[in-house]
Amino acid sequence: MLQLVRMSFQTVRVLEALLSQPSLWRYGYDISSETSLKSGTLYPVLMRLHQRGWLDARWEPTEPGRPPRHLYRLTAEGLQAARAQLPVKNSRPQPRTVLGQEGN
């Protein structure tokens, strides 16, 4: 079962990036480039999403002498939750009525 995630601006940006290609494994560097988030902001978000069951994470071996790279993608449950919780893109805010100023 998924744990809730606080939908900060940064978390929303990461989830939007992952939702653009939900079945694709993504490097943190690519997510950083797409979201313009610095690593000190991005990786804590990715770690929280992984710990709460929203993301799968795996290590990809690289050529000798280079460290392995971490890959991320949404879990099936994370995909459903992200789609349900993210604001609808391109939706316009509904006008609010201010008390005493109706029908300006």
N, C-alpha and C positions, 0 to 999 in steps of 0.2 A: 504494500500500500504506500502511496506517495505521501510525503510530508509536505505541508504548505510551504510556499516560498514567498518571501516579501517581494513585491513587484516594484523594486526601485527602477529608476530610469535606466541604470546600467543593466539590470537583469532583463528588462524589456528589450533593450538593444541586442543583447546576446541571444535571447529567444527568437527575436525577429530574424536575426542572421541564420540561426539554425533552422528555423521554419522555412527559409527560402529554398532549402534542399534537405528535407528532413531525413532521408535515408542515407545521405552521404556522410562519411567520416570526415571530420574537419580538424585541421591543426589549429592550435591556439593562436599561432601567428596569423593565420588567415582570418580567423574571427576578429582578432585585434585590428587587422587592416580594414576589415569591412565595417566595424563598429566605431573605429577611432578611439577605442579604449586602450589605455596603457596597461602593461602587464600587471602592475600592482593593483589595478582595479579588476581586470578581466579574470585573472586566475582564481582569486577568492570567489568570484561569482560562479565560475565553472566548478570549483570544488564543492560549493554549497549545493549546486544543482545535482552534482553526481552523488553526494552524500544523501540527498533526499530522494533519490531514485528517478530523477528527471532525465539524467544523462547516463549513457554508457561511456566508458573511457577505457582505452587500451594503449599499450606502448607499441610503437613500431620500431623494429630494429633498423639501424642505418649502417652505412659503410664503416669499416673498422676505423677507429680513432675518433669517431663522432658519437655524441651521446644519442640514445634513442629518443624518439619524438612521441609526444602524447597526442592521441587523437580522441575526438569527442563526437557524439551524435545523440539525438534525442531517443529515449526509450519509447516504446509504444504508448505507455502510460504518460510519459512526459510530453509526447506529441499531443495527445488528447487534452491534457491539462493546459498546455501552452495555448492551444487554439481556443480553449474555453475561457481562459483568463486574460488574454491580451485584448486590448481595445481594438475595435474594428478600424482598420486603416481607412483613411479618407472619409471618415464619418464626420459630419459637422456637429458641433455642440448645439444642443437644443437651446433656444432663447429662454431666458429666465424672466419671470415677471417679478418686478420689485413692488413690494407692497406700497400702495398709495400712488403708483405711477403706471397703472394699467392704461393702455390705449394712448400712449404718448402721441 
